[in-house]
């Protein structure tokens, strides 16, 4: 930390955080094990013994879909797994949420519509020069990673009876034009936090409104949901420690499972789903030595996509479960960087991985094994680092949205 006061604040809460995430590990199964019930399946029994549970509600808890607390929190959105489809066509506009798991916008659109058109736009402005620095906003390596993320999303959508419409152009033109051409009644999308994204949302919403199309934005990029914060966004604390303290008794929402089936695209003879762009299509130079063509000896060390992100989480699971307490920090530092939050940051940034899914997957392993996440010091376990990093990520995203909105 930059200041001694900030360092003192964080150090004084280490023990509380340690107990907190231990509670998450032991209680996450009781919440997430019921997700199948909300989706119409049978709930799995909780394998963890109640004798090991801490009766006090520590921060952060996972909120069960069947928890009574849902009934008196009027600001909670309607469960996207409930409801019935009407004879309507909707668009789901993918942005930095390139996944099908834990995607509320996708769930809502799929539930509320008879036909669904998923769309993603490669915005040329994201690949041009920065106005302030004069450098590329997106270089070829990052662009290739993004293309792989989009390709994997399309594959996952196709496996569920849908597809992904791809366009190179401004979303305020392409999304609005697609909605008009398809006669859509609604466009679903996740909200973002930066100034450019916020202004784009307003433009899209205004343009759709002129066509009589409703823009339905939802929140889904953080560990804690914005509607569950114990304060209005304009009252967001400027101090991380204050922010974390206020969230002590706030519950984390359950992970939404990936849908097994999706509504099909409407039968539009003129609907061209489009091809994946090349780097040249985006105005970028080719990678050296044929890397874009998948040269096995020279290809990038990481690959984009939801499937790859979930594979990495499984790898981290295995590493943590096979490591003893004193070895965890060293092993993960060697194999994955200092902690998993840093290792998966490209997939979190593109939305290929939900922070809720990540935390749930890792803590659930410890619950099944009957292990406490913390037995020794706060600074010695990688899951401590994970929670802290995810909370910092939430803090910066909420602060950014606060001031952008103003």
N, C-alpha and C positions, 0 to 999 in steps of 0.2 A: 504493500500500500504506500501511497505517496506521503500520507501524513500519519503521525503517531496516533492521533485520535481515531482515524479510520482503522488502523492496525489493531488498536486496543479493542475497538468495537467488535471486530471480526473474531479476535482471539477469545474474547469473553464469551462468545456464543458458540464456540467449538463444541463444548460438551453437550449443549442443547441440540445442536445439529446432529451430533453423533447419535443421541437417543432418538431423535426425530426420524432419521432414515432407517434406523433399526426397526422402528415401528412400521415404516413403509414396507420393508422387506417381509415382515411377519404378517401384515394385514393386506398386502396387495392382492393376494390370491382370493381373499374373501370378497373383494370388490370385483376383480376381473373375472373370477370364476363364474360370475352371474351374467356376464355379458351375453353369453349364449342364450340365456333366458329372455333377455330383451329382444334378441333377434329371432326368437321363436324356437330355440333349441332347449335342450335340457341343461340345467346348471350342474357343474361339476362340484363334487364335495371339496371342502377345504381340508387339505392334507395337514395343515399346521395345527399343532395342539393348542387349545385355548389356554392351557396352563402357562404357556410361554408368552402370552400376549400381555402387553401393557394396557391396562384399562383406561389410561388417560389418552385423550385424542391428541397425539403429537403431530407436529407439522413436518412434512406435508402428508396428509392422508389421501388415499384414493377413494373417490366418491362412487359408491355402488349405484348402478342404475335403479335399483329398487329401494334405495335409502329413503327414509321419510323426509330427509332434508330437501329432497327434490320438490316435495309438495308445497313447501312454504317459501321457496325461493322463486318468486314470480319472474325474476329476470332471467331464469334459465330458459334457453330456447326449447321449443317443442322437440321431443325426441324424434330424430329424423328417421327412426325405424318404424314409427307409427304413421298411420294415415293411409290413404288410398290414392291411386293415380286418377286423374281426370283425363279427358281426351285433349291433351295439350302437348305442345312441343316446347321444350326448354333447352337452353344452352348451359353448359358448364364450362366456364372460362378458366382454364388452368393458368396459374401464374407461378409463384414460388411454392407450389404445393403439388409437386410432380409425383404423386403417390395415390394409391387406391385405399390403403389402410388409414384409419383414423382421419378421414376426410369428410368433414361435416357438409361442406358444400356439395360434394358428390352424392352423399347419402340423401340429402334433401331433394336435390334435383331428380335423382333416380326414383324417389318415393312419390314425388308430386306430379310426375309427368308420364304421359303415354309414350312419348318419343323423346330421345335425349341426344343432343349433339355436343360432344366434347370438342373443344377447340383450344389450340395454343398458338400464340403469335410470337414469331421472332421479330421483335421490334428493332428496326434499323438504328434507332437512337441509342440502343444498348451496345452497339458495336462501332459507334463512331468515336470521335475525340471528345474528351472531357472539356467542357467550356472553361473550367478554372485552371486545369493543369496542362491541357493540350496533349494528353496521352490517351492511348486506347482505353476505353472503359472495359472492354472485354478482349483479351488476347486470344490467340488461336488455341492454346491448351485449355483454357477455361471454356472457350466456345465448344471445343470437341467434347469436353465433359458434359456440357449442357445438352448437346445433340444426343449423346448416349443416354442421358436421363430421359429425354423426350422419346427416344426410340423404345426404351424399356417401358415407359408409360403406355405407349401405343400398343405394344405387345401384350401387356397385362389387360388393357381394355378389350383387345380383340379376343383374348381367351375367355372373356365374359360376355361376348355377344355384341360388343360395341366397336368403336374405332376412335381415332383421334384426327380431327381436321387440322391441318397445318397450314399456316399462312406466314408469309414474310411481309410485314407491314405494321402500321400503327394500330394498336388494339381499338382505339376509339373509332377507327374506320372499319377494320376487319370484323370485329365482334359485332358492332352495330349493323354492318352490312349483312352479315350472316343471319342475325336475328330478324332483320327485315325480310330477307329473301326466303327464310324458312317459315315465316309467319309465327315466330316464337312468342310466347306470352311472358316468359321470364328468362332472366340470365342470372345464374348463380356464380359466385366467385368469393374467394377469400380476400379479406382486407390486408393491405400492406402498410408499411410505416413511414417510408421516406417521402420527401416533399414531392418528387416527380410522380411517384406512385399514387400519392393522395390526390394530386391534381388530375391525374389520369382517371381515377375512380369518379371524380366529380364530373369530368367531361363525358365519360361513358354513361353515367347515370342520367345526365341531362339529355343527351342525345337519344337514349332509349326512351326516356319519358315522353319526348316529342312523338315517338312512334306508338305510344301506348304500351310499351314493354316495361315490365317491372324489373329493376335491378335489385337483387337480393344478395347483399354482402354479409358474410359471416366471419367470425374470428377463429383462427385455428393454427397460429404459428408459434404459440408459447406453451410452456408447461402448465401454467395457470391460465384459465380463461379470463378474458377481460371483464365479462359480465359477473364474474365471481369475486372480483377485487372488492375489498371492504371500504372502498372510497371511489369517488368519481374520478375519471381519467384526468380532469383538470386539476384535481387535488393530489395527483401522483407525487409522492415524496421525491425530493432531489437527492436524498441520501440513500445509498444502497442498504445500509444497516437499518434505517427506519423502514424502508420498503420490506425488508425481510422480516422484521419484527411484526409488522402489521399483517403479514401473511401467515403468521404462526398457526392460526386455527382455521385457515382456509383449506378446503379439500380440492384435490386434483380430480378432474373429471375422468370417467372411465375411457379406455381406448375403444374406439369403434372398429369392429372387425371389417376386413375387406369384403365387399359384397361378392357373392358367388355368381350372380347374374346381374346384368345391366340392361336397361331399356335400349332397344335398337335405334339406329338412326332412321329418320323418316324416309319414305320412298321418294326421294327427289332425284329425278333423272339428271339434273344439272349439278348435283353436289359432287364436287371433286375433293377428295380428302387431302390431296396434296402429297408431295414426296418430302422426305427428310432433306434438308438443305445441306450443301457442302460448305466448307469454310469459304470458298470463293463466292458462293451465293450470298454469304453474309458480309462480303467485302473484306475478308481477311486472307492473309497469305497462307499457303499450304505449310504444314509442318515439315521440318527437314527430314530427309532420308526416308520418305514414304511412311511416316508414322501414322498418318491418317488412314492409310490402307491396311493397317493392322499388322505391320511387320512384327512378328513375335519377338525378335531379338531387340527391337528398338521401341516398341510401343510404350505408352505412358504406364506408370506403375499403379495408377488408380483408374477406375472406370466408373462411369455414372450409372444411375438407375436405382430404383427401389429394391430390386432383387439383390443387387450388389450390397446395398446398405444393410439389408437384413442378414445377408451372409456374414458381413463383418461383425454384426452384433452377436451372431452365433459363435464366431471365432473368439470374441472377447469373453463371452459366457464361458467357453471351454477353458480359456486361459485363467480366468478368475477362479473357476471351480477346481482347477488342478493345481493351483498355487496355494501355498501356506501363507499365513498372515504376513510373515516377515519377508516373503518373496514376492508378494503381489506387486508392490510399488516398483521394484526393480524389473520384474518380468514385463509388466505393462509398459514401463518406460522404454525398455529395449525393443519390444515388438510393435507397440502402437503409439509411441510418443508418450508424453507425461501422463495423460489420462484419456479415456475413451471419448470424452467430449471434444477434445482437440482432434482426435483421429477422425471422427465422423463429421467434422464441421462442414466439409463441402456438401455432404448429403443433407445435413440440417438446413444449410443455406438455400438449397434448391427445393427443399420440401420433400425430398425422396424418403426422408425419415421423420417421423413425428417424435418430438421430445418426450411425449408421454409414453409412446411405444418403447422408446429406448430405455427409459428409467424402469418401466414395468418389466421388460424382458430381463434386465440385469438383476433387479431385486427379487423377482419371482424365483429365480434359480436358487437363491439363498433360502427362500421360504420353503421350497420343496425339499431342500437338503436338511432342513431343520437347523440352519446356521444363523447366528446373529451377524449382521453386517459389520458391526463394530465390537471388537473385543479389546483392542488396544488403543493407541492414540489416534486422534482425529486426522492428523496429517499423514498417517501411514497406510491408509486404505484408499484405493482408487475410486470407490463409489462415493466417498466423501467429496473428492475432487469433482466428480461428475455432477453431484447435486449443486455444489457451489457454482460451477460453470453454467449450468442450466438456469440457475437463479439470476446470475449476472446477465445472461442472455435475455431473460424475461425483463429484467430491470431496464436495460438499454432499449429494448424494443418498445416498452411502454412509455419511457421518457421521450423517445423520438416521436411516437405517435401523439403524445400530449402536446408538444410544441409545434409539430406540423399542423395539428388540428386548430391551433390558435392562430 
